[in-house]
Amino acid sequence: MEKLEKQPVKLETLSKYATDLTKMAQQGKLDPLVGREQQLERVMQILCKRRKHNPCLIGDPGVGKTVIVEGLAQRIVNSSSPFKLQGKKIFALEMGRLIAGASNRGEFEERLTMIVDEVKLRATGLITEDDIREVVAIWTGIPVKKVSAEDSQRLMRLEESLRKHIVGQTEAVEAIGRAIRRARVGIRDPNRPISSFLFTGPTGVGKTELANALAFEYFGSKEAMVRIDMSEYMEKHRVSKFFGSPPGYVGFENGGQLTEAVRHRPHSVILFDEIEKAHRDVLNVMLQLLDDGRVTDGKGQTVDFKNTIIIMTSNIGDSVIARESILGSDQMERGVAEELRRRFRPEFLNRIDEVIVFRQLNKMQLMEIVDIMLKEIYERLEAKNIELTVTDTFKKKLIEEGYNPSYGARPLRRAIGRLLEDNLAEIILTGSIQEGDSVIMNCDSRGNVIVYRHRNGCMTCIGATTLDEYRKYVEKDSALKRRFQKYEAFHSVKYSEECLTAASSLSNQYISDRFNPDKSIDLIDEAGARVMLHKPRGATGQITEDDIREVVALWTGIPVEKVSAEDSQRLLGLEETLRKHIVGQTEAVEAISRAIRRARVGIRDPNRPISSFLFTGPTGVGKTELANALAFEHFGSKEAMVRIDMSEYMEKHTVSKFFGSPPGYVGFEN
């Protein structure tokens, strides 16, 4: 899309390889748009945003993607588009014409460069070293700072960097560091993956977390980890899901789960989680991957694994590891090795560079893990401009409640949710904590949780262990309001104070996968674009609280009336509301309510579900009815509950009904 200039500009290359859709619209050569008005409105709305204004139309062939673009061209020609789009030109680049005749090396690239130059209206620029680094970063998926860093120093400090994420697994961290350095100095076999590891040990001791940390520290992003859940490969025929269907089978054109992931991100950590659950035939096809660093997918294309780090996790040997204090370290490791030999074939184990045993965690190590977990909560609250301090007494309380050597650090995370996040959620919802406040979590001599707020030099007790005590001390304050003048100028609108308050509060409550101020800015930007579509040129629109609520409802799928409700009061009274549907299940109702409040105030882990529960008990006591009631009260409709009857999954082969048939099998496309 290009701005029309008063002085005509020769567009010789564009006219040769692209079609001017606006010119065709002026000549009446485009068919009128029918039935896609909503999608066209959405495209124009995105184009009118100040940032993130690049729409992408996705769909099967023939569903009308091109017609929407042609409809936009007609709107521009007929002056029925938003004034920010008027005077623009739309060109459809024909890749067939661009490629045709480009037989010599570099000819295609030269044509594309000429087009870019014309679109920029002969704009000039200087290519710098940073530009080169950015190109390398795009190709490899490794951020610029990792490409630019002093690599040798970074590798020498790799163990130190990993220990910021992992506690107590010294042997594992050191083995990872040695393997990575071997790979980087060029003394490893260049035809194999960078390294391959088998992590074995009890649940919750840091196996998956170390893989995450390695992806972040070595490749620059946790997104550089490809995670494969091997419990999905318990059946022999599932191997086609790995590499894709062979020619002639259903799903052949889609590729494999593993091969496509590595093809798009060749520099990554590949995590095969719970490898012992995979079928033996699935393990057999991994032999070539581990030995040769390459595999051939169902399309016959070779996928290169030479720049990947292979990590497999397993719980094999956890019972032997639990008796380390009795057996001693050497005998324990021999016992684990024996169990691995009983489960895996020799040729599989022989291709793994190193088997690393993860030990159980003790209470001293849990104290360090508490600090790591709390750091995540600190960062989420900092995004809300709230400072949290946790005393050593409170940390000891967390460890007392969350220590279980058999389950590692996972009970500790649940204790943090119960003792810290639940209390904070209730306090935030009542308005006792505002942006700019400091909060202190402490315990008294009897183990009761006490919450203090520090504001303007004054310390106030605003929370206690029980909800009744908490409400006794709560003081309500108005929320801080922000103004976004540059968005008012860009959209030619006015944002009311109620609108800005709603943008801040509703984004915190309903949009938990992003952080402020980014999500609030996106919210008011979207609302401004929506209003601008329908106001006359030159007029100044008014953005109201209702406009913000409509955008939140559009993004989240939660009905407007639920977004519009007095949310904090509704959530604080959720137990009372659920008890209208459920009788006698006090513990279940309270647990559900606490989880929902944690999610709404944004202090839970945004990468996990809102919460997960296992309801157990006799038939007819309200388990299913409570799920129905929660769907109705939280999401606005009982239709918001998806019910899966697990009696339909009593046989091994029915697992494909859960996740879909693997490539090559009937029903794959469904």
URKA-V353802 format. One record per pair of residues at least 6 apart in sequence whose ideal C-beta (glycine too) atoms are under 8 Angstrom apart, sorted by the first residue. I is the first residue (numbers start at 1). J is the second residue. D is the distance in Angstrom with one decimal. If there is no record, write none. Layout:
# URKA-V353802
I|J|D, I|J|D
This chain:
# URKA-V353802
1|47|8.0, 1|88|5.2, 1|89|6.8, 1|90|5.5, 1|91|7.6, 2|88|6.9, 2|89|5.0, 2|91|7.1, 2|119|5.8, 2|121|7.7, 3|87|6.6, 3|88|6.3, 3|89|7.9, 4|87|5.0, 4|88|7.2, 4|89|6.0, 5|121|7.3, 9|118|7.8, 9|121|6.2, 11|118|5.7, 12|118|7.8, 13|111|7.2, 13|114|4.5, 13|115|5.3, 13|118|5.4, 14|20|7.7, 14|91|5.7, 14|115|6.2, 14|118|5.5, 14|119|7.4, 16|97|7.5, 17|93|6.6, 17|94|6.1, 17|97|5.0, 17|98|4.8, 17|111|6.6, 17|115|6.5, 18|91|4.2, 18|92|6.1, 18|93|4.7, 18|94|6.2, 18|115|7.3, 19|91|6.8, 19|92|4.5, 19|94|6.4, 20|89|6.5, 20|90|7.6, 20|91|5.8, 21|30|7.1, 21|69|6.6, 21|70|6.0, 21|73|4.0, 21|90|4.4, 21|91|6.9, 21|92|5.6, 22|73|4.9, 22|76|5.9, 22|77|5.9, 22|88|7.6, 22|89|4.8, 22|90|5.4, 23|89|7.9, 24|30|5.4, 24|70|7.9, 24|73|7.2, 25|70|7.3, 25|73|4.4, 25|74|4.6, 25|76|7.4, 25|77|4.3, 25|78|8.0, 26|77|5.2, 30|70|4.6, 30|73|6.6, 30|74|5.9, 31|67|7.4, 31|70|7.3, 32|71|7.8, 32|74|7.2, 33|40|6.4, 33|67|6.0, 33|68|7.1, 33|70|7.0, 33|71|3.2, 33|74|6.9, 35|64|7.7, 36|64|5.5, 36|67|6.4, 36|68|5.3, 36|71|6.6, 39|57|7.8, 39|64|7.9, 39|68|5.4, 40|68|5.4, 40|71|5.0, 40|72|6.2, 40|75|7.4, 41|533|6.5, 42|55|7.5, 43|55|4.8, 43|57|7.4, 43|68|6.2, 43|69|8.0, 43|72|6.2, 44|72|6.8, 44|75|7.4, 44|81|6.3, 44|82|5.9, 44|85|6.5, 44|533|6.2, 45|526|7.4, 45|529|4.5, 45|530|6.0, 45|533|6.0, 46|52|7.7, 46|53|5.7, 46|54|7.4, 46|55|4.4, 46|529|7.3, 47|53|5.5, 47|55|6.6, 47|84|7.7, 47|85|6.2, 48|82|5.4, 48|84|5.4, 48|85|7.1, 48|491|7.5, 48|529|4.4, 48|532|5.7, 48|533|7.1, 49|525|5.2, 49|526|6.9, 49|528|8.0, 49|529|5.1, 50|486|7.7, 50|487|6.3, 50|490|4.8, 50|491|7.8, 50|525|5.6, 51|525|7.0, 52|522|7.1, 52|525|7.9, 57|65|4.3, 57|68|6.2, 57|69|7.4, 58|65|7.7, 59|65|5.5, 66|92|7.7, 69|90|6.6, 69|92|7.1, 72|81|7.1, 72|85|7.8, 72|90|6.6, 73|90|4.9, 75|81|4.1, 75|85|7.6, 76|85|5.9, 76|86|6.3, 76|87|7.8, 76|88|5.8, 76|90|7.2, 79|86|6.1, 82|532|5.8, 82|533|5.7, 83|537|4.2, 83|538|7.9, 84|532|7.5, 93|115|7.2, 98|108|7.0, 98|111|5.8, 98|112|7.0, 98|115|7.9, 99|108|6.1, 101|107|7.8, 102|108|4.1, 102|111|6.6, 117|123|7.9, 130|144|7.3, 133|144|4.9, 133|147|5.1, 133|148|5.5, 134|144|5.7, 136|142|7.7, 136|147|5.2, 137|143|5.8, 137|144|4.7, 137|146|7.8, 137|147|5.5, 140|147|7.5, 140|266|7.5, 140|267|4.8, 141|219|6.8, 141|220|8.0, 141|221|7.4, 141|223|7.9, 141|224|5.9, 141|265|4.9, 141|266|7.8, 141|267|5.4, 141|268|7.0, 142|219|5.4, 142|220|4.9, 142|221|8.0, 142|224|7.5, 142|267|5.8, 143|220|3.8, 143|221|6.3, 145|220|6.9, 146|154|7.9, 146|218|8.0, 146|219|7.1, 146|220|4.0, 151|184|7.1, 154|161|7.9, 155|177|7.9, 155|180|6.4, 155|181|5.4, 155|184|5.7, 156|181|7.8, 158|176|7.4, 158|177|4.6, 158|180|6.0, 158|181|7.5, 158|217|6.5, 158|218|7.3, 159|173|5.2, 159|174|5.9, 159|176|7.8, 159|177|4.3, 161|213|8.0, 161|217|4.6, 162|173|4.8, 162|176|6.6, 162|177|7.3, 162|210|7.0, 162|213|5.3, 162|214|6.8, 162|217|6.1, 163|173|6.1, 164|213|7.8, 164|372|7.9, 165|209|6.3, 165|210|7.4, 165|212|7.3, 165|213|3.7, 165|216|7.6, 165|217|7.9, 165|372|7.0, 166|172|7.4, 166|173|6.0, 166|206|5.0, 166|209|6.2, 166|210|5.1, 166|213|6.0, 167|206|7.1, 167|361|7.4, 167|365|5.0, 167|368|4.4, 167|369|5.0, 167|372|7.0, 168|205|7.6, 168|206|7.4, 168|359|6.7, 168|361|5.4, 168|362|7.5, 168|365|3.9, 168|368|7.7, 169|205|7.0, 169|206|5.4, 169|210|6.7, 169|358|5.5, 169|359|7.0, 171|356|6.4, 171|357|7.3, 172|199|6.8, 172|206|7.8, 172|210|6.1, 172|356|4.6, 172|358|6.2, 173|210|7.3, 175|197|7.3, 175|354|5.3, 175|356|5.4, 176|195|7.9, 176|197|7.2, 176|210|7.1, 176|214|6.1, 179|194|7.4, 179|195|3.8, 179|197|7.5, 179|353|6.3, 179|354|6.7, 180|194|7.0, 180|195|6.9, 180|218|6.4, 180|309|7.7, 182|188|5.0, 182|195|7.5, 183|194|4.3, 183|195|6.2, 188|194|7.3, 188|195|7.5, 190|306|6.8, 191|292|6.3, 191|293|5.4, 191|306|6.7, 192|290|7.5, 192|291|6.8, 192|292|7.2, 192|293|4.7, 192|306|7.0, 193|289|7.6, 193|290|7.1, 193|293|5.2, 193|305|5.1, 193|306|6.3, 193|307|8.0, 193|308|5.1, 193|309|6.6, 193|310|5.1, 194|306|7.6, 194|307|6.7, 194|308|6.5, 194|309|4.9, 195|309|5.6, 195|310|7.3, 195|353|5.1, 195|354|7.5, 196|290|5.5, 196|309|7.6, 196|310|3.9, 196|311|7.6, 196|312|7.7, 196|351|7.1, 196|352|5.2, 196|353|4.8, 196|354|7.8, 197|309|7.8, 197|310|7.1, 197|311|5.1, 197|312|7.0, 197|352|6.9, 197|353|6.5, 197|354|5.4, 197|355|7.6, 197|356|5.9, 198|275|7.3, 198|312|4.8, 198|313|7.8, 198|314|6.6, 198|340|7.6, 198|349|7.8, 198|352|5.0, 198|354|7.6, 198|355|4.7, 198|356|7.0, 199|207|4.2, 199|210|7.0, 199|211|7.7, 199|311|6.4, 199|312|7.0, 199|313|4.7, 199|314|7.1, 199|356|5.4, 199|358|6.1, 200|207|8.0, 200|313|7.4, 200|314|4.6, 200|315|7.2, 200|316|5.3, 200|317|5.4, 200|336|6.3, 200|340|6.9, 200|355|6.7, 200|356|7.4, 200|357|5.9, 200|358|6.9, 201|207|6.3, 201|315|7.3, 201|317|7.3, 201|318|6.4, 201|321|5.8, 201|357|5.9, 201|358|2.9, 201|359|6.9, 201|360|7.9, 202|315|6.7, 202|318|4.3, 202|321|6.1, 202|322|7.0, 202|358|7.2, 202|360|5.8, 202|406|6.7, 202|407|7.6, 202|408|5.9, 203|315|6.1, 203|318|7.4, 203|407|6.1, 203|408|5.8, 203|410|7.0, 204|361|7.9, 204|407|5.2, 204|408|2.3, 204|409|5.0, 204|410|4.1, 204|411|7.8, 205|358|4.6, 205|359|7.0, 205|360|6.6, 205|361|5.8, 205|408|4.4, 205|409|7.2, 206|358|6.5, 206|408|7.5, 206|409|7.3, 207|313|4.4, 207|358|5.7, 208|271|6.9, 208|273|6.6, 208|313|6.3, 210|311|8.0, 211|225|6.1, 211|269|5.6, 211|271|4.7, 211|311|4.8, 211|313|7.5, 212|222|5.4, 212|225|6.0, 214|269|5.6, 214|309|6.6, 214|311|7.6, 215|221|6.9, 215|222|5.5, 215|223|7.8, 215|224|4.4, 215|225|3.9, 215|268|6.9, 215|269|4.3, 216|222|4.9, 216|224|7.7, 218|269|7.6, 218|309|7.4, 219|267|5.7, 219|268|6.2, 219|269|6.9, 224|265|6.5, 224|267|6.8, 224|268|4.6, 224|269|6.3, 225|268|6.4, 225|269|4.5, 225|270|7.9, 225|271|5.8, 226|258|7.4, 226|261|4.5, 226|262|6.7, 226|265|6.9, 226|268|5.4, 226|269|7.2, 226|270|5.1, 226|271|6.8, 227|271|4.7, 227|273|6.1, 228|257|6.9, 228|258|6.2, 228|270|7.1, 228|271|6.7, 228|272|5.2, 228|273|6.7, 229|273|5.3, 229|274|7.2, 230|272|5.5, 230|273|6.0, 230|274|5.2, 230|275|5.2, 230|276|7.7, 230|277|5.0, 230|278|4.2, 230|282|7.6, 231|273|8.0, 231|274|5.8, 231|277|4.6, 232|238|6.7, 232|241|7.2, 232|655|7.8, 232|659|6.4, 233|239|7.3, 233|241|7.0, 233|242|7.2, 233|277|7.5, 233|278|4.5, 233|279|6.1, 233|282|4.6, 234|277|5.7, 234|278|6.8, 234|279|5.8, 234|652|7.5, 234|655|7.2, 235|279|5.9, 235|652|6.7, 235|653|7.0, 235|655|7.0, 236|279|5.1, 236|281|4.9, 236|282|7.8, 237|662|6.3, 237|665|6.9, 238|279|6.8, 238|282|6.6, 238|662|5.3, 239|279|7.6, 239|281|5.8, 239|282|5.2, 239|285|5.7, 240|246|7.6, 240|249|7.5, 240|251|7.9, 240|256|7.5, 240|298|7.1, 240|662|5.0, 240|663|4.8, 240|664|4.5, 240|665|7.5, 241|256|6.5, 241|257|5.4, 241|662|4.0, 241|663|6.0, 242|256|5.2, 242|257|6.4, 242|258|5.0, 242|259|7.4, 242|282|6.8, 242|285|6.5, 243|256|4.1, 243|258|6.7, 243|259|5.3, 243|285|7.2, 243|295|6.2, 243|296|7.4, 243|297|4.7, 243|298|5.7, 244|251|7.3, 244|252|6.9, 244|254|6.7, 244|255|4.5, 244|256|3.7, 244|259|6.3, 244|260|7.6, 244|297|4.8, 244|298|3.2, 244|299|6.4, 244|663|5.4, 245|251|4.6, 245|252|4.5, 245|254|7.8, 245|298|4.9, 245|663|3.8, 245|664|3.5, 245|668|7.7, 246|252|6.9, 246|298|5.1, 246|664|6.8, 247|298|7.2, 247|299|7.7, 247|300|7.7, 249|298|7.7, 249|663|6.9, 249|664|3.5, 249|665|7.8, 250|661|7.9, 250|663|7.0, 250|664|5.8, 250|665|6.4, 250|666|6.6, 250|668|4.7, 250|669|6.7, 251|662|7.7, 251|663|3.5, 251|664|5.8, 251|665|7.7, 251|668|4.2, 251|669|7.0, 252|298|5.9, 252|299|7.2, 252|663|7.1, 252|664|7.3, 254|260|7.9, 254|663|6.2, 255|263|7.6, 255|297|6.0, 255|298|7.0, 255|299|6.7, 256|297|5.4, 256|298|6.4, 256|663|6.9, 258|270|7.5, 259|295|6.6, 259|297|4.1, 259|301|7.9, 259|303|4.5, 260|297|7.9, 261|268|7.7, 262|268|6.9, 262|270|7.0, 262|303|5.5, 262|304|7.7, 262|305|6.2, 262|308|6.4, 263|301|8.0, 263|303|5.6, 266|304|6.1, 266|307|5.2, 266|308|7.1, 267|307|4.8, 267|308|7.3, 268|307|8.0, 268|308|5.7, 268|309|7.8, 269|308|7.1, 269|309|4.8, 269|311|6.2, 270|305|7.4, 270|308|5.2, 270|309|7.0, 270|310|5.2, 270|311|6.9, 271|311|5.1, 271|312|7.8, 271|313|7.0, 272|278|7.6, 272|286|7.8, 272|310|7.4, 272|311|7.2, 272|312|4.4, 272|313|7.2, 273|313|5.4, 274|313|6.2, 274|314|6.6, 274|315|7.0, 275|283|7.6, 275|312|4.1, 275|313|6.6, 275|314|5.3, 276|314|4.8, 276|315|7.2, 276|316|5.4, 276|343|5.8, 276|344|7.9, 280|345|7.6, 283|344|7.1, 283|345|7.4, 283|348|5.6, 284|348|8.0, 285|295|7.6, 286|348|7.4, 287|347|6.4, 287|348|6.6, 287|351|6.1, 288|294|7.3, 288|295|5.8, 289|295|5.2, 289|305|5.7, 289|310|7.3, 290|310|6.6, 290|348|8.0, 290|351|4.0, 290|352|6.8, 291|351|5.3, 293|304|6.9, 293|305|4.8, 293|306|4.2, 294|302|5.5, 294|303|6.5, 294|304|5.5, 294|305|6.1, 294|306|7.2, 295|302|7.5, 295|303|5.5, 295|305|7.0, 296|302|5.6, 296|303|7.4, 297|303|5.8, 298|663|6.9, 298|664|7.8, 312|352|7.5, 314|340|7.9, 316|336|7.3, 316|339|5.3, 316|340|5.8, 316|343|5.7, 317|335|6.8, 317|336|3.5, 317|339|4.7, 317|340|6.9, 317|357|7.2, 320|327|7.3, 320|332|5.8, 320|335|4.0, 320|336|5.4, 320|339|6.6, 321|332|6.2, 321|336|6.6, 321|357|6.7, 321|358|7.7, 321|359|6.5, 321|360|6.3, 322|360|6.5, 322|405|7.3, 322|406|7.0, 323|332|7.0, 324|332|4.4, 324|359|6.7, 324|360|7.3, 327|335|6.7, 332|357|7.6, 333|357|5.8, 336|357|5.5, 337|355|7.2, 340|349|6.4, 340|355|6.8, 341|349|7.0, 349|355|7.4, 360|405|4.9, 360|406|7.9, 360|408|7.3, 361|369|7.2, 361|405|7.0, 361|408|5.6, 361|409|6.4, 362|405|7.6, 363|399|5.9, 363|403|5.8, 366|399|5.1, 366|402|7.4, 366|403|6.0, 366|409|6.9, 366|412|6.0, 367|395|6.6, 367|399|6.4, 369|409|5.1, 369|412|6.4, 370|395|5.1, 370|398|5.7, 370|399|6.6, 370|412|6.7, 370|416|7.7, 371|395|7.9, 373|409|7.8, 373|412|7.0, 373|413|6.3, 373|416|5.8, 374|388|7.9, 374|390|5.8, 374|395|7.9, 374|416|7.3, 374|420|7.9, 376|605|7.0, 377|388|6.6, 377|416|7.5, 377|420|7.1, 377|421|7.3, 377|603|5.8, 378|388|5.6, 380|515|7.3, 380|602|6.1, 380|603|5.5, 380|606|7.9, 381|387|7.2, 381|388|5.0, 381|439|7.8, 381|603|6.7, 383|515|4.1, 383|516|5.3, 383|602|7.9, 384|435|6.1, 384|508|6.7, 384|516|6.3, 384|602|7.1, 385|435|3.9, 385|436|5.6, 385|480|8.0, 386|433|6.1, 386|435|6.5, 386|436|7.7, 386|437|5.8, 386|438|7.7, 386|439|6.4, 387|437|7.4, 387|438|4.4, 387|439|7.0, 388|424|7.7, 388|438|7.8, 388|439|5.1, 388|440|8.0, 388|441|7.1, 389|438|6.8, 389|439|7.1, 389|440|4.8, 389|441|7.2, 390|420|7.3, 390|440|7.9, 390|441|4.9, 391|440|6.9, 391|441|6.8, 391|442|4.6, 391|443|7.4, 393|442|6.0, 393|443|4.8, 394|419|7.8, 394|420|7.7, 394|441|4.9, 394|442|5.5, 394|443|5.1, 394|449|7.4, 396|443|7.8, 397|419|6.7, 397|443|4.7, 397|447|6.0, 397|449|7.6, 398|412|6.6, 398|415|5.1, 398|416|6.0, 398|419|6.2, 398|420|7.4, 399|412|7.1, 401|411|8.0, 401|415|4.1, 401|418|7.3, 401|419|6.5, 402|409|8.0, 402|411|4.6, 402|412|3.5, 402|413|7.4, 402|414|6.6, 402|415|3.3, 402|416|7.2, 403|411|7.1, 403|412|7.2, 404|411|4.6, 417|595|8.0, 417|598|6.4, 417|604|7.3, 418|594|7.5, 419|449|6.0, 420|441|6.0, 421|598|4.6, 421|603|5.1, 421|604|6.4, 422|594|4.5, 422|597|7.0, 422|598|6.3, 423|441|7.4, 423|449|5.8, 423|451|5.9, 423|463|5.7, 423|470|7.5, 424|433|7.8, 424|439|7.2, 424|441|7.9, 424|451|7.6, 424|601|7.0, 424|603|5.7, 425|594|7.3, 425|597|3.8, 425|598|4.8, 425|600|7.1, 425|601|4.6, 425|603|6.5, 426|463|7.5, 426|467|6.7, 426|470|6.3, 426|572|6.7, 426|597|6.1, 427|433|5.6, 427|439|7.8, 427|451|6.2, 427|462|5.9, 427|463|5.1, 427|470|7.1, 427|474|7.2, 428|601|4.4, 428|603|7.9, 429|567|7.9, 429|568|4.2, 429|571|5.5, 429|572|5.7, 429|597|6.2, 429|600|7.1, 429|601|6.3, 430|471|7.6, 430|474|5.0, 430|476|6.4, 430|568|6.4, 430|572|6.6, 431|476|4.4, 431|477|5.8, 431|478|7.7, 431|479|7.1, 431|568|6.7, 432|453|6.5, 432|462|4.6, 432|463|7.6, 432|474|4.9, 432|475|5.8, 432|476|6.6, 432|477|7.0, 433|439|6.1, 433|453|6.2, 433|462|7.4, 434|455|7.8, 434|477|5.3, 434|478|7.8, 434|479|6.4, 434|480|5.9, 435|479|7.6, 435|480|4.6, 436|455|7.5, 436|480|7.0, 437|453|5.6, 437|454|6.9, 437|455|5.2, 438|453|7.2, 438|454|4.0, 438|455|7.4, 439|451|6.5, 439|452|7.1, 439|453|5.9, 439|454|7.6, 440|451|7.2, 440|452|4.3, 440|453|7.9, 440|454|6.8, 440|459|8.0, 441|449|6.9, 441|450|7.8, 441|451|6.0, 442|449|7.6, 442|450|4.9, 442|451|7.7, 442|452|6.9, 443|449|6.0, 443|450|6.8, 444|450|5.9, 448|464|6.6, 448|465|4.3, 449|463|7.4, 449|464|7.0, 449|465|4.8, 450|461|6.5, 450|463|7.1, 450|464|6.0, 450|465|7.8, 451|461|7.3, 451|462|5.6, 451|463|3.1, 451|464|7.3, 451|470|7.8, 452|459|5.6, 452|460|6.7, 452|461|5.7, 452|462|6.9, 453|459|7.4, 453|460|5.0, 453|462|4.7, 454|460|7.9, 460|473|7.7, 460|475|6.9, 461|473|5.2, 462|470|7.7, 462|473|5.4, 462|474|5.9, 462|475|6.7, 463|469|8.0, 463|470|4.8, 463|473|6.6, 463|474|7.6, 464|470|5.4, 464|472|7.7, 464|473|6.7, 479|501|5.7, 479|504|6.7, 479|505|6.0, 480|504|7.5, 481|497|5.6, 481|500|5.2, 481|501|5.1, 481|504|7.4, 482|500|5.7, 482|504|6.3, 482|517|7.4, 482|520|7.2, 483|495|7.1, 483|500|6.2, 484|495|6.6, 484|500|7.2, 484|521|6.6, 484|524|5.6, 487|493|7.9, 487|495|7.4, 487|521|7.5, 487|524|5.7, 487|525|5.9, 487|528|5.7, 488|494|6.0, 488|495|6.0, 488|528|7.9, 490|528|7.3, 491|525|7.9, 491|528|3.5, 491|529|6.7, 491|531|7.2, 491|532|5.0, 491|541|7.3, 492|532|6.9, 492|535|7.9, 492|538|7.9, 492|539|7.5, 492|540|5.6, 492|541|6.9, 493|528|5.2, 493|531|5.7, 493|532|6.7, 493|535|8.0, 493|540|6.4, 493|541|4.2, 493|542|6.8, 493|543|5.3, 494|540|6.1, 494|541|7.3, 494|542|5.3, 494|543|6.8, 495|524|6.2, 495|528|7.9, 495|543|4.8, 496|542|6.9, 496|543|6.7, 496|544|6.0, 496|545|7.1, 498|544|7.2, 498|545|4.6, 499|524|7.4, 499|527|7.5, 499|543|4.9, 499|544|5.7, 499|545|5.3, 499|547|6.9, 499|548|5.5, 500|524|7.2, 501|545|7.9, 502|545|4.5, 502|548|4.4, 502|549|6.7, 503|520|4.8, 503|523|4.7, 503|524|5.0, 503|527|7.7, 503|548|5.2, 504|516|7.0, 504|520|5.2, 505|567|7.9, 506|523|7.4, 506|548|6.3, 506|549|6.9, 506|552|4.9, 506|563|6.4, 506|567|8.0, 507|514|8.0, 507|516|6.4, 507|519|4.4, 507|520|4.8, 507|523|5.3, 507|552|7.5, 508|516|6.7, 508|601|6.9, 508|602|5.3, 509|567|5.6, 509|600|4.9, 509|601|7.3, 509|602|7.7, 510|552|5.4, 510|555|7.9, 510|556|5.1, 510|558|6.5, 510|563|6.5, 510|600|7.7, 511|519|5.0, 511|523|7.7, 511|552|7.3, 511|555|6.7, 511|556|6.9, 512|599|6.1, 512|600|7.8, 512|602|5.3, 512|604|7.2, 512|606|5.1, 513|606|4.9, 514|522|7.8, 514|606|7.9, 523|548|6.3, 523|551|5.9, 523|552|7.0, 524|543|7.0, 524|548|7.3, 526|551|4.9, 527|543|5.2, 527|547|4.5, 527|548|5.5, 527|550|7.8, 527|551|5.1, 528|541|7.9, 528|543|6.2, 530|547|6.6, 530|550|7.6, 530|551|6.8, 531|541|4.3, 531|542|7.7, 531|543|5.9, 531|547|6.2, 532|541|6.4, 535|541|4.4, 546|564|7.9, 549|560|5.5, 549|563|4.8, 549|564|5.3, 550|560|6.2, 552|558|7.5, 552|563|5.1, 553|559|6.3, 553|560|4.4, 553|563|5.3, 556|563|7.6, 557|635|7.8, 558|635|6.2, 558|636|6.1, 559|636|4.1, 559|637|7.3, 561|636|7.1, 562|635|7.4, 562|636|4.5, 567|600|7.2, 570|577|7.5, 571|593|7.7, 571|596|6.5, 571|597|5.3, 571|600|5.8, 572|597|7.7, 574|592|7.7, 574|593|4.2, 574|596|6.2, 574|597|7.4, 574|633|6.9, 574|634|8.0, 575|589|5.2, 575|590|5.8, 575|593|4.8, 577|633|5.3, 578|589|4.8, 578|592|6.8, 578|593|7.0, 578|626|7.0, 578|629|5.4, 578|630|7.0, 578|633|6.4, 579|589|6.1, 580|629|7.9, 581|625|6.2, 581|626|7.3, 581|628|7.4, 581|629|3.7, 581|632|7.8, 582|588|7.4, 582|589|6.0, 582|622|4.9, 582|625|6.1, 582|626|5.0, 582|629|6.1, 583|622|7.0, 584|621|7.5, 584|622|7.4, 585|621|7.0, 585|622|5.4, 585|626|6.5, 588|613|7.9, 588|615|6.7, 588|622|7.9, 588|626|6.0, 589|626|7.2, 591|613|6.9, 592|611|7.7, 592|613|7.2, 592|626|7.1, 592|630|6.0, 595|610|6.4, 595|611|3.4, 595|613|7.8, 596|610|6.9, 596|611|7.5, 596|630|8.0, 596|634|6.1, 598|604|4.6, 598|611|7.6, 599|610|4.3, 599|611|7.0, 604|610|7.3, 604|611|8.0, 615|623|4.1, 615|626|7.1, 615|627|7.7, 616|623|7.9, 617|623|6.4, 624|643|7.9, 627|641|5.9, 627|643|8.0, 628|638|5.4, 628|641|6.0, 630|641|7.9, 631|637|6.9, 631|638|5.4, 631|639|7.7, 631|640|4.4, 631|641|3.8, 632|638|4.9, 632|640|7.7, 634|640|7.9, 648|654|6.5, 648|657|7.0, 649|655|7.0, 649|657|6.9, 649|658|6.7, 656|662|6.9, 656|665|7.2, 656|667|7.5, 660|667|7.2, 660|668|6.7, 660|670|6.7, 661|667|4.3, 661|668|4.5, 661|670|7.6, 662|668|6.8
